[in-house]
Amino acid sequence: MENEKKTEPRAERVRSQLKESRIPEALWPDEWEAKKKRPREIAFIDVNLCFPCGKCPEFCPVGCIEPLKPGTLPGRGDNQPVQVRFQECIGCYICVEVCALLTDYDAIRMYDTDLVEQALDTTISQKKPETPTPPEPYEELFSEGGAYRHVGKGSRLLERMNKEERKRLGWN
């Protein structure tokens, strides 16, 4: 049985960890088609740590993560990082866990919705907006050295894993 876990694809291990630790079975992820309530927290991506691998948009159950427009960040050309369309985020933490566990970037953090509303001078509604707002980098707020990066919450699964569990899963 131990050998089966070692050969299990990494994405499946993460998915099972996510399901067990955070997501009720009935909600994974087919039933999450749209925002139904105001989340407690919202995801933002540190654009300086994101090198678009495509994993977080793939796992996002509401599809609110997309690349920034070409030329948004100088020197990145068409290889722009991704960012969350924060008004559509449901606060599920899936992108945070995927980034922390499937990549070496650990670029995504969750921020209290009240703080986001204050920082961006906006109101987060209970429903998805009719017209999506294109993502922005928010570098001065949610990237390393930004005003709020230090208060963002990262992976909960990594925090809960002990050294032995990390070694068993190959995440030393």
NORSUL-V607085 format. One record per run of one state. SS is the DSSP state (h for helix, s for strand, l for the rest). FROM is the first residue (numbers start at 1). LEN is the number of residues. If there is no record, write none. Layout:
BEGIN
ss | from | len
SS | FROM | LEN
SS | FROM | LEN
END
This chain:
BEGIN
ss | from | len
l | 1 | 1
h | 2 | 6
l | 8 | 2
h | 10 | 12
l | 22 | 3
h | 25 | 3
l | 28 | 13
s | 41 | 5
l | 46 | 9
h | 55 | 5
l | 60 | 5
s | 65 | 3
l | 68 | 14
s | 82 | 3
l | 85 | 1
h | 86 | 3
l | 89 | 5
h | 94 | 9
l | 103 | 5
s | 108 | 5
h | 113 | 8
l | 121 | 18
h | 139 | 4
l | 143 | 6
h | 149 | 3
l | 152 | 1
s | 153 | 1
l | 154 | 2
h | 156 | 5
l | 161 | 2
h | 163 | 7
l | 170 | 3
END
